[in-house]
Amino acid sequence: MKSTSPDQRSTRRGFTALELIVALGVIVAIVLLLMPAVRTSREPARRTQCRNNLKQIGLALHNYHDQHGVFPPAFTVDAEGKPLHSWRTLILPYLGQAALYDSIDLSKPWDDPANAHAKETATYCYSCPSNPLPAGMTTYVGLVGEQNFFSPSHPRKLSEFPPNKSSQLITIFERDYERAVHWMSPEDGTAAELLTPPADRKTAHTGGCHMLLVEGSVRFVSKDLPQETLKSLLSIDAPLFKGDF
């Protein structure tokens, strides 16, 4: 039987190690090449989930209206009129979060120690999967103003909206991710914020953001939407326009 010298065995071991290094290098290169494609393919799924989140929120708003006769107020207040809790807290029971809602002391501010447990709880329905935000933070904010869906002075009834306006009035929109708020916080957005020049807005989705309409449908609104069209989507008294957006 032919024997193998130590030098030959050493050479073979070295060659095998080299092959392994080369193979690993090829695998790493392939993974790096595929990563952008994987990220790109995942974004449509994230965008769809974000859209579904807003649809669930829209359904919860209407279920709240069915039970209370009005949509939730933009926020609750104490005896001195200081905001305590957001509409996002008030619709929790209609989002399958009744236990979380029951754990909140609505007589105390959202960030009071008595509400620490709820404050530390992240809610999936308020989290856009395209936004790498800390747990509990959200970019879903209501449009608040005397001419907007959320009045700062009273909860609105569906009957307050002119005929056909529910399909052309924004209730909730995705705020710039740098201005995210805690889901319990009674902080929301304004028409002026939405009318910020598109180039200055930073959204999680390329080219625009999702917006929930009164009727419950969700639209992806382009950053390039004409300002006049956008303005008509913000005010209750704005005339209806023809066409799509």
N, C-alpha and C positions, 0 to 999 in steps of 0.2 A: 504494500500500500504506500502510495507516494505521500510524503509528509510535506507540510507547509512551514516554511521558515518563519521566525518571529517577524522579520522585516516585511514579508509578504502579508502576514496577518495585520500588521500595523498599517500598511498601505491600504488594505481593503477597508479597515475600520475608518480611516481618514476619508476615503472616497465616499463611504456611506454617509458620514456626517455632513460632508459637503453637499451631497445630493439632498439631504434633509433640509439644510439651510436654504438651498436654492428653491426647493418645493415650497417651504414656508414663505419665502419672499414672493413667489408667484401668487400664493393664496392671499397674502396681505394686499398685494397690488390689485388683485381682482376685487377684493372686498372694498377697497378704497374707491375703485372705479364704479362699483355698484351702489355705494351709499347715496350719492345724489339722486339716483334713479329711485331708490327706495323711499327717500324723503319726499320726492315729488309725487310718487304714487300714493303715499299716505295722506297727503294734504286734501285731496278730494273727499276722503273718508272723514277727515276731521271737520271739513267744511259742512258735510252732510250732518254730522253729529251736532254741530253748532246750530244748524238750521232746525234740527229736531228739538233741541233744548228750547229754542224760542217758541216753537209750536206748542210745546208742553206748557210753557209759561202763558201763552195766549189762551189755551184751553182753561188753565187754572183761573185766569182773570175772569173769564166768562162764567165759570162755575161759581166763583165768588159772587158775581153779579146775580146769578140765578138764586142764590141763597139769601143775599142781603138786599137785593133790589138796587144796588149801586156797585160800581167798581171800587176797589180799595182806594183809600186816600193815598196821596204820595207818601205821607208819613203820619204817624200818630204824634200827639203832643201832650205835654203835661199841663197842669193848671195855669202855668205862666206862658204857655204857648211854645215852649221849647221842644223841638223835634226829639222824639224818643226812638221810634222804630220805623223801618222802611216797609213799603208795600211788599217787598220780597219776603219779609217775615210773615206778613198777614196772609199770603197765599200758600204758605207751606202745607197746610192740611189738604190742599187741592193738588199737591205735587207728590202725594204719598209720604209726606213728612209730618204726620200728625204728632208723633211722639216727640220729635224735635220741637215742634211748635208748643206743645204742652209744657216743655221744660223751660220755656222762656217766661220771665217775669215782665209782662208788658207795662207794668206800672213804674218800672225803673229803666233808665237809659240802656241802649243796646250794649254799651261797653262797660256797664256796671259790673262789679265783681259777682253779683248774683247771677249774671248771664255769661259767666266765663266759659262754662261747658259748651254752650251753644256757639259762642264766639270762636271756639277752637275747632268747631265741626265744619268740615268742608261739605258742600252740597253739589253733587255732580251737575244738577240742572242749571246751576249758575256759573258753570265753568266751561269756557270755550277750550276745546282740546288743542287748538292752535296757539293758545296763549300760555307760555311758561310762567304762570303767576304763582305766588305763594298760596298755600292752602287758605281758603276762606275769601280770597279776593275775587272780584268779578268785574267784567267790562260791560255787563248788561245793565243799562241804566234807563230809567223812564224819562220821557220828555215832559218837563214841568214848566208851566206858565199859564197865565190867565186864558190864553188862546190855544193851549195845547191839551193833550189827552189828560194829563194829570194836572188838575188845578191845585194851586198851593193853598186854597181856602176851603175847598169842599170836595167830597168824592162825587164823581160824575155818574149820571145815569145814561144808559144807552140812548134813551130818548132825547138827550141833549144834542146829539149829533145830527146834522141835516141829512136828508135822504141821500143815500149812496156815498156819503162822506166816509163811512166806515171802511170803505175799500181804498180810500185815498188820504188816510190820516195815520201818522206814525205814533205808536204807543211806546215801544222799547227799541233802542238801537244799541249797536256795539260801539262803545267809547274807545278812544285811543288807549292802547294798553298801558301807556305810561301814566294814565290818569285813573287806573283801576281803583275801586273802592271795596271795602268789606261788604259782603252781601247783606249784613244786618244794618249797616250804616244808612241813615236817612239822607243819603246824598245821591243826586241824580244829575241829569243833563239839561241843557237849555237849547233853544232854537239857535242862539248865537253860536253855541259850540258846534252844532252841525253845519253851520254856514261858514265855518273856518275854511280858508282856502285849502283845497285838496292836497296841495303839495306839503302843507304843514301838518297833515293828519297822519298818524302812524297806526295802521290797522293790522290785525293779525292775518287777514286774508289779502292776497294780492289783488289790487284793482278796486277795492271797495269794502263794504261791510253789510251785514245782515240787518234788516229792520223788520219789526213786527207791526202789522197794521191792526186797526181796531177789530176788523172782522175775524182776525185770527190767522191770516195768511202771512207768510214770511217772504220777503223779497231781498235779493242781493242787489244792493244799490251801488252803481258804479261811481267812482270818484269823479267821473266826467259828466255826471248828470247835470244838466243846466241848472243854474242857481234858481231861476224862476220856477222851474218844475219842483225843485226841492222845497222852496218856500211854500208852495201850495200844499205840500204834504205835511207841513208843520202846524198850520193854523186851522182851527175849526171853521172859521168864517171865510177861508180862502175859497174862491170859486173852483168848481170841478174842472178838470182839464180832460181833453180827449187824448186817446193814445195810451201807450204803456210806458213803463219806466224800468 
